[in-house]
């Protein structure tokens, strides 16, 4: 099993950031009943913007903790879990225990948002459904994330990112025409769903500022998947024909695809005739190709793609990537080197934007972090806080957020409904 490379992690930079007390969502309290990717990522986006997010895990914690790689001594702090849960407070509660349910009532009455992505009906069976929670807190924005929605014949179907990629037609669009379609390596449907959910939540909060009333927000992976298929959905509906797989080329623009120079592969996208002409004249000094009648329109270039690609293959072979990159940038022709993920994470582009860093963790010392790309007034935001270990903030949530007094806190901890992490387990970050 893959393990953390702590030597490599310690080579990553530490970014101080700009700590601000007026992040856009400062003061917002979010109860996070989510697991795996779509739900945790939606709540993390709110946490990145300043919201106080309490991640509520059941006994044993989020199963996403088990996704590798892990630190050998800390198998519950997997890299995938760390990626989706930064900037949150962590508490572990048995939601079926009366004391656990009592604590949730205290938290809900103070909360602005609740997010859940259990199977349809689970929250209702726990007494935590929308009707019950909105009765306790009428101003609550309640967001449910599911595979296929909460209504209709598909409501009870389980679903994961890869399954809805297949069912939505997304897989059929990716890959080469002479082979079966492929899914994306990234969980793009989960990520897209998280973005839609956070947008829906923010919209409901804006409305609540006007009306004083909360609202239920629902987002499904399947609905997100159809949106993530892009304008191909409208092309299909207009033509009554499914789009075909193009590999690295495009059915709409040419020349677009992966090409080779002397020492690298790169992706080139000529999305217009103007870009094509700049490529041929300003980069490759081939005015004859730029002026050829057969290449004057996208349709013409697509029809004659093979012969055009042959010309480009020959021309690009004259350059090193550094030479070609400079010419392409000067000519404003969109292109970029084809990199593996490690190279991308360590690239000049990533470093310039300070997107990758290391941050302190209570048991692991240091862990990597990919920062939010959102900035306000040029500031990149406060330094990130690592994803919580199981029950890391139980005591803080009881006293500061639920506002339990000393006696009630002691009773809650003694009840067996809660798990509180041992603060002595913390590790020196150096």
NORFENBEL-V727358 format. One line per field, one symbol per residue. phi: phi as a letter, one per 40 degrees, with the letter a starting at -180 (. if undefined). burial: 1 if it has 9 or more other ideal C-beta (glycine too) atoms within 8 Angstrom, else 0. A space follows every 50 residues. Layout:
phi = ???
burial = ???
This chain:
phi = .cbcbcccdccccbbcgbcbcbddbdgcbbcbcbagbdcdccccccccch ccbbcbbcdggcccdccccbcdcbccbccccdcbbcgbcbabbccccdcc cccccccccbcbbbbabcddgcccccgbccccccccadcccbbbbbcbgc bgccdcccabdcccdcccgccccbhbccbccbcccccccccccccccccc ccccccccccbgbcacbbbbdccccccccgcccccccccgbccbcbgccb cbbacbicbbbcbababbbccacccdccccccbbfbcccdccdcbcbccc cccbddccccccdcccccbcccccdccccccfbcaaccbccccccbcccc cccfcbabbcbcbcgbbcabccccbbfgcchcdcbcdccdgcbdcccccc bcgccccccccccccgcbbbccccccbccc
burial = 00010100100100101001001011011111111111111111111111 11111111001101100101100101111111111101111111101011 11111111011111111000001101011101110110111111111110 00011000101011110111101100000010110011111111111101 10111011000001111111111111111001101100000000100011 00111111111001011111000011111110110100110000100101 11011001101110111011101110110010111000000001101001 10010111101111111110100000001011010111111111111110 110100011011101011101000101000
